[in-house]
Amino acid sequence: MNQQQENVSANLTEMWLRGAGVLFDLQTETMRNLLRIQTKNAAMYGAPDFSPLFGEVDERAKRFFSTGAEHMTQYFRQFGQIAEAQCELGRTMVNQTGAVVDDMRSSLETVDRKAREGVDEVKKIVEQTRNSMQQQNARGQSSESGGTNSRAEQDRLKSTAKA
């Protein structure tokens, strides 16, 4: 339901509550007057006169139901405002949670990428070390077999080992 329909619905509810309150107040006043008349009539035939019990009452008693209806409409408005604020808070929380999740996801992707780069670097170093060790082993075997390496070949092997 859109905002205009909600306002119309709330206004109709308020009008109904106020109308019902005024109607109940009128019915109560009418009943009080009828009972006062009945007790006066009964007093004419010798019954005790109870009409003062149903005499004039103060304005607060006359407006009991309409005042209650007015309070209810105020409470409904306040509840509506509270519900609206809660909905807005919920939407804000959802938006902020989404932003936090996106930030965390991008941070985790960055960490994952850097970890993969680190693993690749370690693999490269291990491969270079293995190649260097194989070359040293091969050189050691060729030295044992009586072969000598030239000075340029020895320098090349040293630079490979350092890398």
C-alpha positions in Angstrom: 0.0 0.0 0.0 1.3 3.4 -0.8 1.6 6.4 1.6 -1.6 8.1 0.4 -3.7 5.0 0.8 -2.2 4.5 4.3 -3.1 8.1 5.3 -6.7 7.7 4.0 -7.0 4.4 5.9 -5.7 6.0 9.1 -8.0 9.0 8.7 -11.0 6.8 8.2 -10.1 4.8 11.3 -9.7 7.9 13.3 -13.1 9.2 12.1 -14.7 5.9 12.9 -13.3 5.8 16.4 -14.3 9.4 17.1 -17.8 8.8 15.7 -18.2 5.7 17.8 -17.0 7.6 20.9 -19.5 10.4 20.4 -22.3 7.8 19.6 -21.6 5.9 22.9 -21.5 9.2 24.8 -24.9 10.1 23.3 -26.3 6.7 24.1 -25.0 6.9 27.7 -26.6 10.4 28.1 -29.9 9.2 26.7 -29.9 6.1 29.0 -29.1 8.3 32.0 -32.0 10.6 31.1 -34.4 7.7 30.6 -33.5 6.1 33.9 -34.0 9.5 35.7 -37.4 9.8 34.1 -38.3 6.2 35.1 -37.3 6.7 38.7 -39.4 10.0 38.9 -42.4 8.1 37.5 -41.9 5.3 40.0 -41.6 7.9 42.8 -45.1 9.2 41.8 -46.5 5.8 42.6 -44.9 5.6 46.0 -41.4 4.1 45.2 -38.4 5.8 46.7 -37.0 8.6 44.5 -33.7 7.5 43.1 -33.7 10.2 40.4 -30.8 12.1 42.0 -28.6 9.1 41.2 -29.1 9.8 37.5 -29.0 13.6 37.8 -26.5 15.9 36.2 -22.9 14.7 35.9 -19.7 16.6 35.2 -18.4 17.1 31.6 -15.7 14.5 32.0 -18.3 11.7 32.7 -20.4 12.8 29.7 -17.4 12.6 27.3 -16.0 9.4 28.7 -16.1 7.4 25.5 -15.2 10.2 23.1 -12.2 11.0 25.3 -11.1 7.4 25.2 -11.5 7.3 21.4 -9.4 10.5 21.2 -6.6 8.9 23.3 -6.8 5.8 21.1 -6.3 7.8 17.9 -3.3 9.5 19.5 -1.8 6.1 20.5 -2.4 4.8 16.9 -0.6 7.8 15.5 2.3 7.3 17.8 2.4 3.6 17.0 2.4 4.4 13.3 5.4 6.8 13.8 7.2 4.2 15.8 6.6 1.5 13.2 7.8 3.9 10.5 11.0 4.7 12.4 11.6 0.9 12.9 11.1 0.3 9.2 13.6 3.1 8.3 16.0 1.7 10.9 15.7 -1.8 9.3 16.3 -0.4 5.8 19.4 1.5 7.1 20.7 -1.6 8.8 20.2 -3.7 5.7 22.0 -1.1 3.5 24.9 -0.8 6.0 25.2 -4.6 6.4 25.4 -4.9 2.6 28.2 -2.3 2.5 30.1 -4.0 5.2 29.7 -7.4 3.4 31.0 -5.8 0.2 34.0 -4.3 2.0 34.8 -7.6 3.6 34.4 -9.5 0.3 36.8 -7.1 -1.4 39.3 -7.3 1.5 39.2 -11.1 1.4 39.7 -11.1 -2.4 42.7 -8.9 -1.9 44.1 -11.1 0.8 43.5 -14.2 -1.4 45.2 -12.6 -4.4 48.2 -11.6 -2.3 48.4 -15.1 -0.8 48.4 -16.7 -4.2 51.1 -14.3 -5.4 53.1 -15.3 -2.3 52.6 -19.0 -2.9 53.7 -18.5 -6.6 56.8 -16.6 -5.4 57.6 -19.4 -3.0 57.2 -22.0 -5.8 59.5 -20.0 -8.0 62.1 -19.8 -5.3 61.8 -23.6 -4.6 62.2 -24.3 -8.3 65.3 -22.1 -8.6 66.8 -23.7 -5.5 66.1 -27.2 -6.9 67.7 -26.2 -10.3 70.7 -24.8 -8.5 71.1 -27.9 -6.4 70.8 -30.1 -9.5 73.4 -28.0 -11.2 75.7 -28.2 -8.2 75.2 -32.0 -8.0 75.9 -32.3 -11.7 79.1 -30.1 -11.3 80.1 -32.2 -8.4 79.7 -35.4 -10.4 81.6 -33.9 -13.3 84.4 -32.8 -10.9 84.6 -36.3 -9.5 84.9 -37.7 -13.0 87.9 -35.6 -13.6 86.3 -32.9 -15.7 87.0 -29.2 -15.0 84.7 -26.4 -15.6 85.8 -23.3 -17.3 85.9 -20.0 -15.4 82.9 -18.6 -17.3 80.8 -21.7 -16.5 81.6 -21.4 -12.8 80.6 -17.7 -12.7 77.3 -18.6 -14.4 76.6 -21.3 -11.8 77.3 -18.9 -8.9 75.0 -16.2 -10.3 72.2 -18.8 -10.7 72.7 -20.0 -7.1 72.5 -16.5 -5.8 69.2 -15.8 -7.6 
